[in-house]
Amino acid sequence: MTVSIQDWISLLRDGHSAAGFPLIVGGLSLMLFGWRLWKVCVVLAFGLIGTLIGAQLVGPSDDQMTYALVCGAVLGLLSYWPGHFSVAVLGGVIGAGVTHFYLDSMKLSSGTLWGGVGAAFVACTAFAVINRRHVVIIVTAFLGALLLLSGLTSWAMNVPGVLGTFRSMAAWSVIVVPFLVLVPTVMSCFYQIAEVRRLQIEF
């Protein structure tokens, strides 16, 4: 698993199973109704990114959760005012993150890796500018799926056998974690697109 995934699992473990229920409820809400609250979802997405960055910068420590949450709150607040611009940047960040995940697993050289990540960021940002509505739906679906999986993972912390199996599968293949997030993301995208077309809403 990548460092960011390990840090996120560490945060979930520190938060105990009590965090599972709100994460699951929030994830399902975003997957079903994310397009109605897209500005809030963009702020939440940047907050999540900031939390991961803070956790990775601080590293394992007693204050890791505090610094990670502060970093997430700051980045989330900074993304609120330029909402439409933030959507484009968020699309680029997600595209670059997915590209980095796969290129890093291919053990490419540092120059090739970051060149590919930079190209993916530019391409995905441009795509997000042109197709803002679809990007909003993809982002909310992805974020909802991530929160849902995080909530289920926090509950799985109390079942060592389940958590051990998941860790083994994730360490054995880089496809496992993306697949678990991709399936609910795609389902949510289809549902939200159908709802937007049914109601004929522009946003």
Summary of the structure (lengths in Angstrom):
residues: 203
radius of gyration: 16.8
end to end distance: 36.7
largest distance: 49.4
contacts: 653
relative contact order: 0.16
helix: 87%
strand: 0%
